[in-house]
Every structure is written in structure tokens, then in C-alpha cells.
Amino acid sequence: NSINIYLYDPCYQKFSSFPKKKSDITISTDVLEHIPEEDLHIIVKELFMLTNKVLFISVPTYLSNEYFINKLNSHPTVQNQKWWSEKIKNIHKSFDSVDWYLVYRFNSKTGRQNRIISNTQANI
């Protein structure tokens, strides 16, 4: 068996070609928080459209330490776990053959933490 890995990043010339076929597993880590809320629905839908079996998404739920020259935060979409999971659940309705996993990172009194939820289990 061969493993084919396809990298896609529209902001990086070398990997800027949109995938031409679906993958069994699609992974998006530390990307979606950089997309304005009004564009997220179509981006998450595209992730599902590119996936045969499993979609894995990881997002922080806090502002970045990085700012643009115009003083806007590099995370224009800062939402909590409930918001992200509802967004994914709503889109998933059209792609019920794909399992999804959401890792959300948050700040706590003891530092940054990670939690994972999925359509297959309430909490992992």
C-alpha cells in the first residue's frame, strides 16, 4: 500500500493548487481561526467535500499574540467550543458518512489546555 499525502495552502505558492480529489483523512490544524467568520461556512464545507472518511480540525479559542500592521489580531474568529462544534455539526448534516474530530484549545488557570470532541462520542 502506498500513502499519498497532499498539502494544500492557498497562501503558499508551492502548495496553492486546490486538491483535485478526495482524501480518506483531511487535517486542518491552526487554520480556521485565521478565516473571517463570514467565510468559515464555505471553508468547512469544502473540508468535508474533500474527505472520504475522517475530518480532523484543531482550533484555538483565544486571541493570538500576533497582530497585523493595522493592529487587527491574526485570529479574526475567536469562538468557544460550543460555537465551533455547532458550526461543524450543522455542516456535517450534509456529509454524514464522514466522521469529524474537533480539538479546541483554551486558556485556563493552569495554562493552555486541549479538549477533543467528535460526532462519534460526546467527549473523548
Residue frames as a rotation matrix with the C-alpha (Angstrom) as fourth column:
ASN 1
0.572 0.820 0.000 0.00
0.820 -0.572 0.000 0.00
0.000 0.000 -1.000 0.00
SER 2
-0.562 -0.712 0.421 1.20
0.685 -0.686 -0.245 3.46
0.463 0.150 0.873 -0.78
ILE 3
0.150 0.539 -0.829 0.32
0.832 -0.521 -0.188 6.52
-0.533 -0.661 -0.527 1.22
ASN 4
-0.256 -0.160 0.953 -0.42
0.750 -0.655 0.092 9.69
0.610 0.739 0.288 -0.69
ILE 5
-0.034 0.172 -0.984 -0.19
0.795 -0.593 -0.131 12.96
-0.606 -0.787 -0.117 1.17
TYR 6
-0.042 0.098 0.994 -1.46
0.794 -0.600 0.093 16.11
0.606 0.794 -0.052 -0.45
LEU 7
-0.441 -0.175 -0.880 -0.64
0.739 -0.628 -0.245 19.51
-0.510 -0.759 0.406 1.03
TYR 8
0.039 0.504 0.863 -2.86
0.786 -0.549 0.284 22.49
0.617 0.667 -0.418 0.34
ASP 9
-0.039 -0.047 -0.998 -2.21
0.729 -0.685 0.004 26.04
-0.684 -0.727 0.061 1.49
PRO 10
0.617 0.386 0.686 -3.58
0.781 -0.406 -0.474 28.83
0.096 0.828 -0.552 -0.74
CYS 11
0.959 -0.271 -0.084 -1.12
-0.241 -0.935 0.260 31.30
-0.149 -0.229 -0.962 0.80
TYR 12
0.049 -0.966 0.256 1.96
-0.362 0.221 0.906 29.25
-0.931 -0.137 -0.339 -0.04
GLN 13
0.139 0.050 -0.989 2.76
-0.970 -0.193 -0.146 29.09
-0.198 0.980 0.022 -3.76
LYS 14
-0.778 -0.571 -0.261 4.25
-0.613 0.780 0.122 25.60
0.134 0.256 -0.957 -3.67
PHE 15
-0.879 0.477 0.008 1.00
0.442 0.820 -0.363 24.16
-0.180 -0.315 -0.932 -2.22
SER 16
-0.673 0.591 -0.444 -1.58
-0.395 -0.795 -0.460 26.57
-0.625 -0.134 0.769 -3.64
SER 17
-0.697 0.456 -0.554 -3.31
-0.476 0.284 0.833 24.17
0.536 0.844 0.019 -6.07
PHE 18
-0.022 0.793 0.609 -6.73
-0.976 0.115 -0.186 23.17
-0.217 -0.599 0.771 -4.77
PRO 19
-0.658 -0.261 0.706 -7.00
-0.257 0.959 0.116 19.37
-0.707 -0.105 -0.699 -4.37
LYS 20
-0.524 0.413 -0.745 -8.47
-0.820 -0.007 0.573 17.58
0.232 0.911 0.342 -7.36
LYS 21
-0.067 0.517 -0.854 -9.64
-0.034 0.854 0.519 14.50
0.997 0.064 -0.039 -5.48
LYS 22
0.722 0.450 0.525 -10.88
-0.545 -0.097 0.833 13.44
0.425 -0.888 0.175 -2.08
SER 23
-0.522 -0.848 -0.091 -8.71
-0.507 0.394 -0.767 12.05
0.686 -0.354 -0.635 0.68
ASP 24
-0.016 0.479 -0.878 -9.60
0.550 0.737 0.393 9.47
0.835 -0.477 -0.275 3.28
ILE 25
0.277 0.013 -0.961 -8.40
0.922 -0.285 0.262 11.84
-0.271 -0.958 -0.091 6.02
THR 26
0.208 -0.191 0.959 -8.33
0.401 -0.878 -0.262 15.63
0.892 0.439 -0.106 5.92
ILE 27
0.113 -0.288 -0.951 -6.44
0.985 -0.092 0.145 17.54
-0.129 -0.953 0.273 8.59
SER 28
0.239 -0.027 0.971 -6.74
0.280 -0.955 -0.095 21.24
0.930 0.294 -0.220 9.31
THR 29
0.289 -0.217 -0.932 -4.68
0.957 0.044 0.287 22.50
-0.021 -0.975 0.220 12.25
ASP 30
-0.116 -0.320 -0.940 -4.40
0.537 -0.817 0.212 26.11
-0.836 -0.480 0.267 13.34
VAL 31
-0.857 -0.115 0.503 -6.02
0.511 -0.327 0.795 27.44
0.073 0.938 0.339 10.17
LEU 32
-0.118 0.948 0.296 -9.72
0.832 -0.069 0.550 28.15
0.542 0.311 -0.781 10.61
GLU 33
0.348 0.219 -0.912 -9.28
0.803 -0.571 0.169 30.78
-0.484 -0.791 -0.374 13.32
HIS 34
-0.630 -0.662 -0.405 -7.45
0.300 -0.689 0.660 32.88
-0.716 0.294 0.633 10.72
ILE 35
-0.754 0.444 0.485 -10.51
0.522 -0.043 0.852 32.98
0.399 0.895 -0.199 8.46
PRO 36
-0.818 0.515 0.255 -13.21
-0.571 -0.779 -0.260 35.63
0.065 -0.359 0.931 8.96
GLU 37
-0.599 0.636 0.488 -16.45
-0.090 0.552 -0.829 34.20
-0.796 -0.540 -0.273 10.36
GLU 38
0.292 0.813 -0.504 -18.46
-0.628 -0.234 -0.742 35.10
-0.721 0.533 0.442 7.28
ASP 39
0.092 -0.341 -0.936 -16.23
-0.938 0.285 -0.196 32.82
0.333 0.896 -0.294 5.14
LEU 40
-0.609 -0.469 0.639 -15.99
-0.721 0.664 -0.200 29.87
-0.331 -0.582 -0.743 7.51
HIS 41
0.310 0.810 0.498 -19.12
-0.450 0.586 -0.673 28.04
-0.838 -0.016 0.546 6.39
ILE 42
0.870 0.027 -0.492 -17.84
-0.484 0.238 -0.842 27.55
0.094 0.971 0.220 2.85
ILE 43
-0.120 -0.988 -0.099 -14.33
-0.884 0.151 -0.442 26.64
0.452 0.034 -0.891 4.02
VAL 44
-0.489 -0.005 0.872 -15.54
-0.632 0.691 -0.351 23.98
-0.601 -0.723 -0.342 6.46
LYS 45
0.641 0.756 0.135 -17.93
-0.388 0.470 -0.793 22.68
-0.663 0.456 0.594 3.82
GLU 46
0.554 -0.524 -0.646 -15.00
-0.716 0.095 -0.691 22.37
0.424 0.846 -0.323 1.39
LEU 47
-0.505 -0.749 0.429 -13.06
-0.863 0.434 -0.257 20.41
0.006 -0.500 -0.866 4.00
PHE 48
-0.054 0.585 0.810 -15.95
-0.368 0.742 -0.560 17.95
-0.928 -0.328 0.175 4.26
MET 49
0.828 0.409 -0.383 -16.26
-0.471 0.138 -0.871 17.81
-0.304 0.902 0.307 0.47
LEU 50
0.200 -0.865 -0.460 -12.59
-0.842 0.089 -0.533 16.81
0.502 0.493 -0.711 0.23
THR 51
-0.579 -0.442 0.685 -12.95
-0.798 0.478 -0.367 14.00
-0.165 -0.759 -0.630 2.78
ASN 52
-0.264 0.445 -0.856 -13.96
-0.369 0.773 0.516 10.36
0.891 0.452 -0.040 2.39
LYS 53
0.033 0.197 -0.980 -13.70
0.571 0.801 0.180 9.15
0.820 -0.565 -0.086 5.99
VAL 54
0.331 -0.029 -0.943 -12.34
0.928 -0.171 0.331 11.47
-0.171 -0.985 -0.030 8.71
LEU 55
0.308 -0.215 0.927 -12.05
0.235 -0.927 -0.293 15.22
0.922 0.308 -0.235 9.10
PHE 56
0.188 -0.370 -0.910 -9.74
0.982 0.049 0.183 16.41
-0.023 -0.928 0.372 11.89
ILE 57
0.347 -0.007 0.938 -9.86
0.243 -0.965 -0.097 20.10
0.906 0.262 -0.334 12.87
SER 58
-0.021 -0.389 -0.921 -7.83
0.999 -0.045 -0.003 21.87
-0.040 -0.920 0.390 15.53
VAL 59
0.151 0.115 0.982 -8.52
0.334 -0.941 0.058 25.47
0.931 0.319 -0.181 16.56
PRO 60
-0.824 -0.323 -0.465 -7.54
0.554 -0.288 -0.781 27.77
0.118 -0.902 0.416 19.40
THR 61
0.243 0.965 0.095 -10.39
0.848 -0.259 0.462 29.60
0.471 -0.031 -0.882 21.10
TYR 62
0.468 -0.204 -0.860 -8.36
0.561 -0.683 0.467 32.64
-0.683 -0.701 -0.205 22.12
LEU 63
0.956 -0.166 -0.241 -6.72
-0.278 -0.772 -0.572 35.66
-0.092 0.614 -0.784 20.54
SER 64
0.562 -0.826 0.049 -3.28
0.703 0.445 -0.555 35.31
0.437 0.346 0.830 19.02
ASN 65
0.345 -0.572 -0.744 -0.19
0.535 -0.532 0.657 37.09
-0.771 -0.625 0.122 20.30
GLU 66
-0.700 -0.606 0.378 0.34
0.623 -0.257 0.739 38.22
-0.350 0.753 0.557 16.71
TYR 67
0.352 0.768 -0.535 -1.16
0.308 -0.635 -0.709 41.37
-0.884 0.085 -0.459 15.21
PHE 68
0.264 -0.185 0.947 -1.16
0.955 -0.086 -0.283 42.81
0.134 0.979 0.154 11.72
ILE 69
-0.767 -0.602 0.220 0.22
0.592 -0.797 -0.115 46.26
0.245 0.042 0.969 10.96
ASN 70
-0.370 0.719 0.588 -3.34
-0.189 -0.678 0.711 47.64
0.910 0.152 0.387 11.18
LYS 71
-0.748 -0.101 0.656 -3.48
-0.654 -0.053 -0.754 46.27
0.111 -0.993 -0.026 14.76
LEU 72
0.458 0.879 -0.133 -6.05
-0.849 0.477 0.227 43.59
0.263 0.009 0.965 13.95
ASN 73
0.016 -0.399 0.917 -5.45
-0.651 0.692 0.312 40.25
-0.759 -0.602 -0.248 15.63
SER 74
-0.678 -0.348 -0.647 -4.34
-0.730 0.423 0.537 37.40
0.086 0.837 -0.541 13.37
HIS 75
-0.850 0.526 -0.027 -7.25
0.524 0.840 -0.139 35.33
-0.050 -0.132 -0.990 14.75
PRO 76
-0.795 0.585 0.159 -10.32
-0.504 -0.784 0.362 37.12
0.337 0.208 0.918 13.41
THR 77
0.274 0.897 -0.348 -12.53
-0.421 0.437 0.795 34.23
0.865 -0.072 0.497 14.51
VAL 78
-0.887 -0.453 0.089 -12.31
-0.246 0.300 -0.922 33.65
0.391 -0.839 -0.377 18.24
GLN 79
0.177 0.983 0.056 -15.17
-0.764 0.102 0.637 31.48
0.620 -0.155 0.769 19.38
ASN 80
-0.194 -0.203 0.960 -15.72
-0.890 0.447 -0.085 28.91
-0.412 -0.871 -0.267 22.11
GLN 81
-0.934 -0.230 0.274 -16.00
-0.153 0.949 0.277 25.13
-0.324 0.217 -0.921 21.79
LYS 82
-0.170 0.951 0.258 -19.79
0.385 0.305 -0.871 25.20
-0.907 -0.048 -0.418 21.61
TRP 83
0.414 0.295 -0.861 -19.77
-0.543 -0.679 -0.494 27.64
-0.730 0.672 -0.121 18.69
TRP 84
-0.462 -0.690 -0.558 -17.17
-0.872 0.240 0.426 25.61
-0.160 0.683 -0.712 16.75
SER 85
-0.886 0.123 0.447 -18.90
0.096 0.992 -0.083 22.28
-0.454 -0.031 -0.891 17.36
GLU 86
0.142 0.988 -0.054 -22.29
0.202 -0.082 -0.976 23.69
-0.969 0.128 -0.211 16.29
LYS 87
0.191 -0.180 -0.965 -20.72
-0.846 -0.529 -0.069 25.10
-0.498 0.829 -0.253 13.12
ILE 88
-0.783 -0.572 -0.243 -19.23
-0.619 0.681 0.390 21.71
-0.058 0.456 -0.888 12.29
LYS 89
-0.652 0.604 0.458 -22.37
0.257 0.744 -0.616 19.76
-0.713 -0.284 -0.641 13.28
ASN 90
0.291 0.821 -0.491 -24.56
-0.230 -0.438 -0.869 21.90
-0.928 0.366 0.061 11.01
ILE 91
0.039 -0.357 -0.933 -22.35
-0.993 -0.121 0.004 21.33
-0.114 0.926 -0.359 8.00
HIS 92
-0.853 -0.432 0.292 -21.85
-0.440 0.897 0.041 17.66
-0.280 -0.093 -0.956 8.86
LYS 93
-0.027 0.941 0.336 -25.57
-0.272 0.317 -0.909 17.03
-0.962 -0.116 0.247 8.29
SER 94
0.718 0.276 -0.639 -24.83
-0.655 -0.042 -0.754 17.00
-0.235 0.960 0.151 4.56
PHE 95
0.037 -0.813 -0.581 -21.80
-0.699 0.394 -0.596 14.72
0.714 0.429 -0.554 4.96
ASP 96
0.570 0.320 0.757 -22.93
-0.818 0.306 0.487 12.07
-0.076 -0.897 0.436 7.43
SER 97
0.925 -0.293 -0.243 -20.57
0.217 0.931 -0.294 9.42
0.312 0.220 0.924 6.03
VAL 98
-0.033 -0.962 0.272 -17.60
0.138 -0.274 -0.952 11.46
0.990 0.006 0.142 7.29
ASP 99
0.564 0.096 -0.820 -16.59
0.817 0.076 0.571 11.34
0.117 -0.992 -0.035 10.94
TRP 100
0.311 -0.473 0.825 -15.22
0.012 -0.866 -0.501 14.55
0.950 0.165 -0.264 12.41
TYR 101
0.268 -0.348 -0.898 -12.98
0.961 0.159 0.225 15.37
0.065 -0.924 0.378 15.35
LEU 102
0.560 -0.068 0.826 -12.54
0.045 -0.993 -0.113 18.83
0.828 0.100 -0.552 16.81
VAL 103
-0.043 -0.619 -0.784 -9.62
0.992 0.068 -0.109 19.67
0.121 -0.783 0.611 19.07
TYR 104
0.609 0.222 0.762 -10.16
0.185 -0.973 0.137 23.03
0.772 0.058 -0.633 20.68
ARG 105
-0.353 -0.812 -0.465 -7.51
0.810 -0.017 -0.586 24.77
0.468 -0.584 0.663 22.72
PHE 106
0.634 0.602 0.485 -8.37
0.211 -0.739 0.640 27.17
0.744 -0.304 -0.595 25.51
ASN 107
-0.488 -0.750 0.447 -6.70
-0.219 -0.390 -0.894 29.14
0.845 -0.534 0.027 28.26
SER 108
0.608 0.619 -0.498 -7.30
0.376 0.328 0.867 28.01
0.699 -0.714 -0.033 31.83
LYS 109
0.883 -0.260 0.390 -5.93
-0.467 -0.557 0.687 28.97
0.039 -0.789 -0.613 35.24
THR 110
0.491 -0.714 0.498 -3.29
0.034 0.588 0.808 26.28
-0.870 -0.380 0.313 34.81
GLY 111
-0.591 -0.723 -0.359 -2.33
-0.307 -0.211 0.928 27.28
-0.746 0.658 -0.097 31.26
ARG 112
-0.189 0.489 -0.851 -3.43
-0.980 -0.043 0.193 26.27
0.058 0.871 0.488 27.78
GLN 113
-0.438 0.149 0.886 -5.37
-0.242 0.930 -0.276 23.06
-0.866 -0.335 -0.372 27.51
ASN 114
-0.744 0.208 -0.636 -6.76
-0.610 0.179 0.772 20.86
0.274 0.962 -0.007 24.75
ARG 115
-0.257 0.712 0.654 -10.07
-0.300 0.584 -0.754 19.03
-0.919 -0.390 0.063 24.56
ILE 116
-0.947 -0.025 -0.320 -11.41
-0.315 0.266 0.911 16.84
0.062 0.964 -0.260 21.79
ILE 117
-0.103 0.947 0.303 -14.98
-0.361 0.248 -0.899 16.17
-0.927 -0.202 0.317 20.73
SER 118
-0.970 -0.210 -0.121 -16.36
-0.200 0.409 0.890 14.16
-0.138 0.888 -0.439 17.86
ASN 119
-0.130 0.948 -0.292 -19.56
-0.941 -0.025 0.338 13.16
0.314 0.318 0.895 16.14
THR 120
-0.070 0.061 -0.996 -18.80
-0.108 0.992 0.068 9.61
0.992 0.112 -0.062 17.30
GLN 121
-0.156 0.000 -0.988 -18.56
0.933 0.329 -0.147 10.45
0.325 -0.944 -0.051 21.03
ALA 122
0.854 0.510 0.104 -19.76
0.433 -0.807 0.401 13.35
0.289 -0.297 -0.910 23.18
ASN 123
0.651 -0.723 0.232 -16.33
-0.759 -0.619 0.201 13.82
-0.002 -0.307 -0.952 24.75
ILE 124
0.684 -0.520 -0.512 -13.10
0.220 0.816 -0.534 11.93
0.696 0.252 0.673 24.30
